[in-house]
Amino acid sequence: MTARGRFTLAILAALGGLAVAAASEKEANIPTDGVRIAMVRTLFRDTPESLIRVMMQPFAALMESQTGLPGKLVSGGDAAKVGQMLAEDKVHIGVFHGVEFAWARQKYPEIKPLMIAVNQSRILQAFIVVRGDAAPASLADLKGKTLALPRCTREHCHLFLEHRCQECGLEPSGYFSTTTLPPTIEDALDDVVDNIVQAALVDGVGLKCYERRKPARFAQLKTIASSEIFPAAVVAYHPGTLDDATLTRFREGMINANKGALGRQFMTLWRLTAFEPVPTDYEQTLADILKTYPVPPAKAPAKGAPIAAQQASD
């Protein structure tokens, strides 16, 4: 088992014990089988199915420890499926990437955001980075080059890359000669600085972290493409499925989750720093992202160039 897997199991065991204690102290007007939660599959990109099942359990345990509300994780799927499950009251809570929530709302406009989930910043952006002394000045100059795509890269980065490559007439898998899979954003950017790859796709939080940790190396990089601002990940519900008191209890409990040691450990596992109230401009951000990233049509998996996968070192 990897270090990440052992860490996950440790959190699960600790949260499970805390949840039992919390549940015995609180009573709630909730469904007899607990609050049912579905998560979109893309939250677990690059994660084996066996580890997904382990990773999902701490969310329910954390919820119970913070709110006293027992949680039950159910199989989700894509954004449309989770949206349908919410709209048909098959689940009480759905967890989406922000852009995927915008897609689900196109078909199920009655579902609403309850709170957002953030990693250091509400602003989500993707960047394509090259060496500062390199010739490429735009994505068009990278055709046939090598790209570093860190493992577990967030969904908004994948969408941005796909959109920009399609504007050039190709899918990402056919645009670059090779795509490497370094274990972290730091490794990907180091590979750019060391001229092992010609470019890296990273998110804004990771890029800022690299600047803080390695300012001299960061100074050798330049950004040649940046994405639109994507809406933060969201925890959503269907009005009427849970009463207002239960929704308030759930929201306030989760917003306070990062104040405890176990809650912070859980968030580290999921690369989160906080659950926060829905911003006043969130609806506008959803509307804006749909202008560039409308609901995608169903399509067959693309055939592409070889991927030189690097094994994660954990």
Residue pairs with C-beta under 8 A, 6 or more apart in sequence:
1 9
2 312
2 314
3 314
4 51
4 269
4 314
5 51
5 54
7 269
8 51
8 54
8 55
8 58
8 269
9 54
11 58
11 262
11 265
11 266
11 269
12 54
12 57
12 58
12 61
14 262
14 265
15 58
15 61
15 62
15 65
15 262
15 266
16 57
16 61
18 61
18 65
18 262
19 61
19 62
19 64
19 65
19 70
21 65
22 64
22 65
22 66
22 67
22 68
23 64
23 68
23 70
25 68
26 67
26 68
27 68
28 67
28 68
28 69
28 246
28 249
29 243
29 245
29 246
30 69
30 70
30 242
30 246
31 92
33 72
34 69
34 70
34 71
34 72
35 63
35 69
35 70
35 71
35 72
35 92
35 93
35 242
35 246
35 250
36 71
36 72
36 74
36 90
36 91
36 92
36 93
37 59
37 60
37 63
37 71
37 72
37 73
37 74
37 91
37 92
37 93
37 94
37 95
38 73
38 74
38 75
38 76
38 77
38 82
38 85
38 86
38 91
38 93
38 94
38 95
39 56
39 59
39 73
39 76
39 82
39 94
39 95
40 76
40 77
40 78
40 79
40 82
40 94
40 95
40 96
40 97
40 100
41 76
41 77
41 78
42 78
42 79
42 97
42 100
42 155
43 95
43 97
43 155
43 233
44 52
44 55
45 152
45 153
45 155
45 158
46 151
46 152
46 153
47 55
47 152
55 269
55 270
56 73
57 73
58 266
58 269
59 71
59 73
59 95
59 266
59 270
60 70
60 71
60 72
60 73
61 71
62 254
62 257
62 262
62 263
62 266
63 69
63 71
63 250
63 253
63 254
64 70
64 71
65 262
65 263
66 253
66 254
66 256
66 257
66 260
66 263
67 249
67 250
67 252
67 253
67 254
68 249
68 253
69 246
69 249
69 250
69 253
74 85
74 90
74 91
76 82
76 85
76 94
78 100
79 96
79 97
79 100
79 101
79 103
79 104
80 103
80 104
80 107
82 91
82 94
82 95
82 96
82 104
83 94
83 103
83 104
83 105
83 107
83 108
83 111
84 90
84 107
84 108
85 91
85 94
86 94
86 104
86 108
86 111
86 236
86 237
86 238
86 241
87 108
87 110
87 111
87 238
89 238
89 240
89 241
92 237
92 238
92 241
92 242
93 114
93 235
93 236
93 237
93 250
94 104
94 111
94 235
94 236
94 237
95 117
95 233
95 234
95 235
95 236
96 104
96 233
96 234
96 236
97 154
97 155
97 156
97 230
97 233
98 116
98 124
98 156
98 230
98 231
98 232
98 233
98 234
98 285
98 286
98 289
99 155
99 156
99 159
99 230
99 231
99 289
99 293
100 155
101 111
101 113
101 231
101 234
101 236
101 286
102 231
102 286
102 287
102 289
102 290
102 293
103 290
103 295
103 296
104 111
104 236
105 111
105 286
106 290
106 295
107 295
110 238
110 239
111 236
111 237
111 238
112 236
112 237
112 238
112 239
113 234
113 235
113 236
113 278
113 282
114 234
114 235
114 236
114 237
114 247
114 250
114 251
114 278
115 234
115 235
115 251
115 254
115 255
115 275
115 276
115 277
115 278
116 122
116 231
116 232
116 233
116 234
116 235
116 275
116 276
116 277
116 278
116 279
116 282
117 232
117 233
117 234
117 235
117 272
117 274
117 275
117 276
118 232
118 233
118 272
118 273
118 274
118 275
118 276
119 205
119 271
119 272
119 273
120 205
120 273
121 204
121 205
122 232
122 276
122 279
123 204
123 229
124 154
124 156
124 203
124 204
124 229
124 230
124 231
124 232
125 156
125 203
125 204
125 226
125 227
125 228
125 229
125 230
126 154
126 156
126 157
126 160
126 161
126 201
126 202
126 203
126 204
126 226
126 227
126 230
127 201
127 202
127 203
127 204
127 207
127 223
127 225
127 226
127 227
128 139
128 142
128 161
128 164
128 199
128 200
128 201
128 223
128 224
128 225
128 226
129 189
129 192
129 199
129 200
129 201
129 202
129 207
129 221
129 222
129 223
129 224
130 136
130 142
130 192
130 198
130 199
130 221
130 222
130 224
131 192
131 193
131 195
131 198
131 220
131 221
131 222
132 219
132 220
132 221
132 222
133 220
134 198
134 222
135 141
136 142
136 145
136 198
136 199
136 224
137 224
138 224
138 225
139 164
139 165
139 168
139 224
139 225
140 168
141 224
142 175
142 176
142 198
142 199
142 224
143 168
143 170
143 175
143 176
144 176
144 177
145 176
145 177
145 197
145 198
145 199
146 176
146 177
146 178
146 179
146 180
146 196
146 197
146 198
146 199
147 172
147 176
147 178
147 179
147 180
147 197
147 198
147 199
147 200
147 201
148 179
148 180
148 181
148 182
148 187
148 188
148 189
148 191
148 192
148 196
148 197
148 199
148 200
148 201
149 161
149 179
149 180
149 181
149 188
149 200
149 201
150 181
150 182
150 183
150 184
150 185
150 187
150 188
150 200
150 201
150 202
150 206
151 181
151 182
151 183
151 184
151 312
152 271
153 201
153 202
153 203
154 203
156 203
156 227
156 230
157 201
157 202
157 203
157 227
159 230
159 293
160 201
160 227
160 228
161 172
161 201
162 171
162 172
163 292
163 293
164 225
165 171
165 172
165 175
168 175
171 302
171 304
172 179
172 304
173 179
173 302
173 303
173 304
173 305
173 307
174 302
174 303
174 304
174 305
176 305
177 305
178 305
178 306
178 307
178 308
179 305
179 307
179 308
180 188
180 191
180 196
180 197
180 307
180 308
180 309
180 310
181 307
181 308
181 309
181 310
182 188
182 191
182 310
183 310
183 311
183 312
183 313
183 314
185 200
185 202
185 203
185 206
185 207
185 209
185 210
186 206
186 209
186 210
186 213
186 214
187 310
188 197
188 200
188 201
188 202
189 200
189 202
189 207
189 210
189 214
189 217
189 218
189 221
190 214
190 217
191 197
191 200
192 198
192 199
192 200
192 221
193 217
193 220
193 221
199 224
202 210
207 223
210 217
210 218
211 218
228 288
228 289
228 292
228 293
229 285
229 288
229 289
230 285
230 289
231 282
231 285
231 286
231 289
232 282
234 278
234 282
235 254
235 275
237 247
242 250
251 275
251 277
254 275
255 274
255 275
255 276
255 277
256 263
257 263
257 266
257 267
257 274
257 275
258 264
258 267
258 273
258 274
258 275
267 273
267 274
279 285
